[in-house]
Amino acid sequence: MSEPVPQSDRARDLHARLKEFMRERVEPAQARIQEWDASHERRWQVPPVIEELKRDARGAGLWNLFLPDATHGAGLSNLEYAPLAETMGRVLFAPEVFNCSAPDTGNMEVLHLFGTAAQQERWLAPLLEGRIRSGFAMTEPDVASSDATNVAMRLRREGDEYVLDGRKWWTTGAADPRCAVLIVMGVSEPEADRHHRQSMLLVPMDAPGLRVVRPLKVFGYDDAPNGHVELAFDGVRVPASNLIGDAGSGFAIAQARLGPGRIHHCMRLVGLAQRALEAMVQRAGTREAFGRPLGGHGMAQEAIARSRCEIDQARLLTLHAAAELDRQGNRGARDLIGMIKIVAPEMACRVIDRAIQLHGGAGLSQDHFLAHAYAAARALRLADGPDEVHLAALARSMLKQARDHD
Ligand SMILES: Cc1cc2nc3c(=O)[nH]c(=O)nc-3n(C[C@H](O)[C@H](O)[C@H](O)COP(=O)(O)OP(=O)(O)OC[C@H]3O[C@@H](n4cnc5c(N)ncnc54)[C@H](O)[C@@H]3O)c2cc1C
């Protein structure tokens, strides 16, 4: 397929090499990962094939492709990165192979932009090398966390330390044995206005008083060994030097972190939906029902054609948002990032659902990637902000623009 937006030679070359690596190395590894996942004893350990693939991807120069900074990352613009992320998104575990997976990417961006030299040396350097992993703990079970100003965990200052008590949940990646650090968002300045109460703190996973309570499941998928977990903080103490940025800047840092992170999720979802469509086409051409191939039935044709239209629409909107993010930064591109965060997960859910339907019972089984893909896409209608929050923010922004225009 031709490029919907012309890319630079460098991005084109990286993409060609990435596609080859996916075809030659990542796709064949899926069976080994699935076999590992099926073993109850080993599934919370890291499959050795992941570390092998990481080593080889790094050796091939396919590493930290998400980071626009050329010293630490590949130096690609968001527009250049979009097709690469789409290709990685085809296989759920693939982004990690290229050190481009959430939540590490967002955490690396935060440390890169706001971390002190000491924080960067201790945490950013090993993250960039893929030696450790990390989590981002904002959501809490007891408050509506889609409104980040509700986040209630207290970060109490005592001398040169902060003391943390409370619960977090849905912290992605914190069950991974390689997860060494969390970025925790909580209230350090309770007297300040609602956008300046929160701060972000680096909390080592081995801090006394920090405990994984349980892994959570999305429709039965626990995404081992990374997991999405509930965490208990009982009198956890960290040095005050673990604060990221200024006290009270947590809300602003969260906004900066979520801009590129959201758009990366959408790029990957376009890839996942594209793979589902390809599976649909393949199935429709090879299986017969009622005297003709499935693809000969009008309703199957409609499912295929609609899916193609919707994927291409979402891809173009993603590229538009990426270009705007490059041009205007997070703030200027806020509406478009919100729009694609509304559009891409819904689109992916619809397309994957149609692909499941066309595969019959097989589509729901562990023999296909589709059921897990659906769970992942459905979760993204909530993670990084539920649809309704983005819809409300978009509408408010349009109403404000209209008012300002008058
Ligand atoms: C797989 C997965 C991974 C995740 N990973 C992380 C992670 O790594 N770190 C982290 O901190 N969090 C993570 N989350 C949590 C996620 O970001 C939250 O679930 C999400 O922000 C919603 O917060 P909540 O669950 O508290 O829902 P609530 O805030 O209670 O909202 C519930 C519902 O209320 C409705 N609603 C809310 N606001 C509005 C509005 N303005 N208008 C209309 N309706 C509204 C929406 O339908 C919303 O879904 C993850 C979630 C999932 C499912």
The ligand as a MOL file (V3000), in Angstrom:
LIG
                    3D

  0  0  0     0  0            999 V3000
M  V30 BEGIN CTAB
M  V30 COUNTS 53 58 0 0 0
M  V30 BEGIN ATOM
M  V30 1 C -6.0480 -2.3460 30.9950 0
M  V30 2 C -5.9740 -1.0660 31.7580 0
M  V30 3 C -4.7330 -0.5200 32.0180 0
M  V30 4 C -4.6150 0.6530 32.7770 0
M  V30 5 N -3.3650 1.1300 33.0880 0
M  V30 6 C -3.2500 2.1740 33.9490 0
M  V30 7 C -1.9490 2.5780 34.4200 0
M  V30 8 O -0.9100 2.0340 34.0240 0
M  V30 9 N -1.8980 3.5660 35.3500 0
M  V30 10 C -3.0190 4.1860 35.8290 0
M  V30 11 O -2.8900 5.0750 36.6760 0
M  V30 12 N -4.2520 3.8230 35.3840 0
M  V30 13 C -4.3990 2.8300 34.4780 0
M  V30 14 N -5.6470 2.4240 34.0550 0
M  V30 15 C -6.8290 3.0520 34.6330 0
M  V30 16 C -7.5960 3.9450 33.7000 0
M  V30 17 O -6.8280 5.0450 33.2860 0
M  V30 18 C -8.8820 4.3500 34.4480 0
M  V30 19 O -9.6720 3.1820 34.6040 0
M  V30 20 C -9.6420 5.4330 33.7320 0
M  V30 21 O -8.9490 6.6480 33.7740 0
M  V30 22 C -11.0110 5.6540 34.3640 0
M  V30 23 O -10.9160 5.8890 35.7320 0
M  V30 24 P -11.8530 5.0450 36.7120 0
M  V30 25 O -11.6650 3.6030 36.4300 0
M  V30 26 O -11.6180 5.5240 38.1050 0
M  V30 27 O -13.3350 5.3950 36.2380 0
M  V30 28 P -14.2560 6.5730 36.7640 0
M  V30 29 O -13.4700 7.8180 36.8610 0
M  V30 30 O -14.9650 6.0840 37.9630 0
M  V30 31 O -15.2530 6.7330 35.5470 0
M  V30 32 C -16.2310 5.7200 35.2780 0
M  V30 33 C -17.0410 6.1290 34.0860 0
M  V30 34 O -17.7280 7.3360 34.3410 0
M  V30 35 C -18.0110 7.9500 33.1030 0
M  V30 36 N -17.5550 9.3520 33.1190 0
M  V30 37 C -16.4540 9.8580 33.7090 0
M  V30 38 N -16.3340 11.1790 33.4320 0
M  V30 39 C -17.3810 11.5120 32.6440 0
M  V30 40 C -17.8180 12.7080 32.0160 0
M  V30 41 N -17.1170 13.8530 32.1200 0
M  V30 42 N -18.9640 12.6650 31.2870 0
M  V30 43 C -19.6630 11.5220 31.1570 0
M  V30 44 N -19.2970 10.3560 31.7150 0
M  V30 45 C -18.1780 10.3450 32.4480 0
M  V30 46 C -17.2700 7.1870 32.0190 0
M  V30 47 O -18.1280 6.3060 31.3600 0
M  V30 48 C -16.2370 6.4210 32.8390 0
M  V30 49 O -15.7920 5.2370 32.1880 0
M  V30 50 C -5.7920 1.2900 33.2560 0
M  V30 51 C -7.0420 0.7540 32.9540 0
M  V30 52 C -7.1500 -0.4140 32.2270 0
M  V30 53 C -8.5090 -0.9850 31.9670 0
M  V30 END ATOM
M  V30 BEGIN BOND
M  V30 1 1 1 2
M  V30 2 1 2 3
M  V30 3 2 2 52
M  V30 4 2 3 4
M  V30 5 1 4 5
M  V30 6 1 4 50
M  V30 7 2 5 6
M  V30 8 1 6 7
M  V30 9 1 6 13
M  V30 10 2 7 8
M  V30 11 1 7 9
M  V30 12 1 9 10
M  V30 13 2 10 11
M  V30 14 1 10 12
M  V30 15 2 12 13
M  V30 16 1 13 14
M  V30 17 1 14 15
M  V30 18 1 14 50
M  V30 19 1 15 16
M  V30 20 1 16 17
M  V30 21 1 16 18
M  V30 22 1 18 19
M  V30 23 1 18 20
M  V30 24 1 20 21
M  V30 25 1 20 22
M  V30 26 1 22 23
M  V30 27 1 23 24
M  V30 28 2 24 25
M  V30 29 1 24 26
M  V30 30 1 24 27
M  V30 31 1 27 28
M  V30 32 2 28 29
M  V30 33 1 28 30
M  V30 34 1 28 31
M  V30 35 1 31 32
M  V30 36 1 32 33
M  V30 37 1 33 34
M  V30 38 1 33 48
M  V30 39 1 34 35
M  V30 40 1 35 36
M  V30 41 1 35 46
M  V30 42 1 36 37
M  V30 43 1 36 45
M  V30 44 2 37 38
M  V30 45 1 38 39
M  V30 46 1 39 40
M  V30 47 2 39 45
M  V30 48 1 40 41
M  V30 49 2 40 42
M  V30 50 1 42 43
M  V30 51 2 43 44
M  V30 52 1 44 45
M  V30 53 1 46 47
M  V30 54 1 46 48
M  V30 55 1 48 49
M  V30 56 2 50 51
M  V30 57 1 51 52
M  V30 58 1 52 53
M  V30 END BOND
M  V30 END CTAB
M  END
